[in-house]
Amino acid sequence: MYTQLASEERYYIGIGLGNGDSIRQIAKDIGRSHTTVSREVARNTGKRGYRYQQAQNKTKARHKDKEKAVKMNDSLRATIFRSKLNPRNLDRGK
């Protein structure tokens, strides 16, 4: 299962890049796929290079703005049941 990179991992990526380590070596050191590290670096490298704190802040901002899943509850079920979204109310092209 995929888990988000922690700020400590981003810090280590920044240190590794600063030391000239390869993406694959950094990934091996933190126990992540090289693809994950490569995407992280590509997504969060600016004019001044990869900066872990900026990367962490950008990640928090992206997740803050993302739509959250809505849990199904009785009220929502009733609304859907009464709405046109109910499969029983859909015109099946007849």
ChimeraX attribute file (.defattr): number of C-alpha atoms within 10 A of each C-alpha:
attribute: neighborCount
match mode: 1-to-1
recipient: residues
	/A:1	2
	/A:2	5
	/A:3	5
	/A:4	8
	/A:5	15
	/A:6	10
	/A:7	15
	/A:8	13
	/A:9	19
	/A:10	22
	/A:11	17
	/A:12	17
	/A:13	27
	/A:14	21
	/A:15	16
	/A:16	17
	/A:17	18
	/A:18	12
	/A:19	9
	/A:20	10
	/A:21	14
	/A:22	14
	/A:23	19
	/A:24	14
	/A:25	15
	/A:26	23
	/A:27	21
	/A:28	13
	/A:29	13
	/A:30	16
	/A:31	10
	/A:32	14
	/A:33	13
	/A:34	17
	/A:35	12
	/A:36	15
	/A:37	22
	/A:38	16
	/A:39	10
	/A:40	18
	/A:41	21
	/A:42	12
	/A:43	13
	/A:44	16
	/A:45	14
	/A:46	12
	/A:47	5
	/A:48	6
	/A:49	13
	/A:50	22
	/A:51	19
	/A:52	22
	/A:53	14
	/A:54	14
	/A:55	21
	/A:56	18
	/A:57	12
	/A:58	14
	/A:59	17
	/A:60	12
	/A:61	11
	/A:62	10
	/A:63	11
	/A:64	10
	/A:65	8
	/A:66	9
	/A:67	7
	/A:68	8
	/A:69	6
	/A:70	7
	/A:71	6
	/A:72	8
	/A:73	8
	/A:74	8
	/A:75	9
	/A:76	12
	/A:77	12
	/A:78	11
	/A:79	12
	/A:80	13
	/A:81	14
	/A:82	12
	/A:83	13
	/A:84	12
	/A:85	11
	/A:86	13
	/A:87	11
	/A:88	11
	/A:89	11
	/A:90	10
	/A:91	8
	/A:92	7
	/A:93	4
	/A:94	3
